[in-house]
Amino acid sequence: MFSQTRRAIEDFDNQHDFERMAADILNALEYENVEPMAPCGGSDGGRDIKFREGDTPGIAFVTLEKKLKDKFKRDLSKQGDAEAIIALFCNVDVSPSMKLTFARDAIAKGYILLVFDLERLRSLLDSSLKGIRQRYLHIDDEVAAKLRFEVLSLLKYPDAVPETSPPPTRLEQMLVDKLPYRIFDLLMHYEEKDIAEVPQVGSTLEKHLKLYYEFRQKVRQFESDLMAMIAELVGDRFNSKAIWQMYFDYALPRFFGNTKEQIITWGNFLNYGVTWEETERVFSILLSKPELASQIDKLDESIALITQNLGKIG
């Protein structure tokens, strides 16, 4: 099966970047004190990278040479006898018989050999080290690339992308700008690790997921508190829940900048003897509640943070 990652490693032609990638791989695999010896060129005595595994020192041979057997022997001959590790990084496949030969030569000088050949590098970069793959090979994860396309399409052509479901709270439904909700809804169909790997904007999308979730929790709490206060002010009546909902549907847009006259133009949703004057009177009382005022300030803050964060996406 064709592998884009495998082909890119085979075609790698920058020795210095290959050494940097090898150092990043060693760091990602939790080796310690990883130190490239000559990242900008120059003599390194056959030791391209130094590192440690616990108390055991290690050196890395990093090469793009296709005549690997000769290269390995030359670099090994430059090393003194030691109880240490040699990590061999190359962009060709190393056969089992060649690995055995290299391992015997290394053991003769006291070294344990680790081979990071073409197929092992492909496996690492296609699984746990996708960030390194993107950085050096410029290959994006398929799921992450798909998500990036969907997000950018939604931002650029929102009317061309159908909504999958309405938001669950009244305030979210009322907001004119639905993009923050729609992007959150889109992200909820993906795993967090895939969101983090979206090229260029992964961290921004991760932050949006967190900010919008926190915003929704605040909205739920605010709407719950608002309904409870309305129930207390209006009291029990025939079909109380329906009546409380009318006061709620009037108060919510009033809290967020709509006038009484604007709400009336939306159509008469009042019933059971409830009047616009009465809903305005109850709203005036609610407006004086400091706990609601504090919650609204925090909701406005959240909306501003969400908008600011989304603005970072091109």
Summary of the structure (lengths in Angstrom):
residues: 314
radius of gyration: 31.1
end to end distance: 35.1
largest distance: 97.2
contacts: 908
relative contact order: 0.08
helix: 59%
strand: 10%
